[in-house]
Amino acid sequence: MHSIKKIYNEYGLDFDNNRYGFGQSSEIEYTDGTEMRTHEKVKIKKVQAKYLRIWIGKIVMVIDSEKPHLSFKKKDRWNFKIVYGKSGK
């Protein structure tokens, strides 16, 4: 069995993971580098960070309670999403 590295619960506008746009999704990141995404809420025992992620086109802006508090990332694919999330173990 894989050991869990981090859990992400996200809520908001996300056409990638929610058929009708608005909704909730969770992602489990394992120590071996694999990931699993589900529409079920996965319980986070200890919340380590809260964040807002805005993805427009190929640019993602993240406002995070952890450092760095503001970051920009470039992705290879186009998308549009605005989500609020919590991460932890």
N, C-alpha and C positions, 0 to 999 in steps of 0.2 A: 504494500500500500504506500502511496505517495504521502509525503509530509507537506502540510500546508505552509506556504511562505507568507501569503497575504490574501485577504479577502477584500473585494471592492463591491459596495452596494451603490447603485446609481439610480437617480430618479429624474425624469424630465423628458425633453424632446429628443428622441433618438430613433431615427428611421432605420438605423443599422440593426438594432436589437428589439424594436417594438413595431409590430405590424402597422399600427395606426398612428405611430409617432410618439404619443405620450405614454409613459409607463415606467416600469421598474425592471432592472436587471441586475444580476450579480455575477461576478467573475471570481473564480478561485485560481490563484497562482500557486503552483507547486514548486518545491525546491529543485526539482529536476528540469525546470524551465517550461513544463507543459502548463496549459491553461484550460479551464472549463467554464463556459458561460451558461447561465440558466435564468429563467424568468421567476424562479422561486427566490424568496428572500433568504439569504444565508446569514445566520446569526454571527455577529462579530462580538466576541467576548470583551475585547479591549479596543476601543476606537483610538487609533493613533493619529488620524488626520481627517479633516473635512476639506472639501475642495469644490470649486466651480470650474467646469471645463466647457469651453466654447470652441467648437470646431467649425470653421467656415472655409470651404474649399480644401486646400492642403495645409492650412495653418491652424494649429491648436494653441489656444491661450489657456493656461491653468493658473487660477488663483487658489493658493493652498495655505492651510494653517501650518504646514511644515516648511522648512527652508528647502529650496528657494520659494518665497511666498508668491512670486510672479515669474512664470516661465512661458516661453514660446517654443513650440516644436513644429517641425515640418514633417508631413507624412507623405507617403508615396501615392496615396489615393485620395479622391475627392469625397467629401462627406459634409453633412450639416447636422450638428447636434449641440444642445445646450443642456447640460446635466449638472445636478448637485450630487455629490457623492461623499461617502464615508469609507475609510479604509482602516484595516487593522487585522488582528489575528483572532 
